[in-house]
Amino acid sequence: MHNPAEELCPKHKRKLEIICIDDRVRVCANCALFGEHKGHEVRQEDEVIDEITRTGELLMTMYQVVEDLGQNKINQSQVEKLSKDFSVKHEKLCS
């Protein structure tokens, strides 16, 4: 099985470790700084993966709250606590 982290840029033969947000593709540093993705919004791959993970966790928390509310498993004080927790996670995600 091949490891995507070891893939190389066909043009520069460097690791594809940067994500071009504009084009939604993995690129090497040369492409991001000097090549066809110059001037695009780019981010380190590990940062993008971390953000996706945190977003997934936040969505799972939201889903659980909706499920619990639908089944009347939680009371108003629990809803308020979950709302505060959600706000804190949301702030961290957006910062």
C-alpha positions, 0 to 999 in steps of 0.5 A: 500500500502506498503512503500519500505522505511520501508522494512527490511533486511530479515537477519538483520531486519534493514532498507534497506536504502543503494544501492549496486551499484555493485549488484543494490539492496537495502541493510541494513548497516550490509550487506553493511559493514559486509555481502555479499556486503562488499567491494562493491560500496555502496551509501545512497539511498537518494543520488542515488535518487537525482542523478537519479532526476538530470540526468532525469532533464538533459535529459529533458533539452537535449530533449527540445533543440533537439526538439527546434532545429528540429523545428527551434524555437531557434537561435544560441545565445540561443543554446550557452546559453543552451550549457553553462547551460547544461555544468554547470548542467553536472558538478554538476551531475558528481561532 
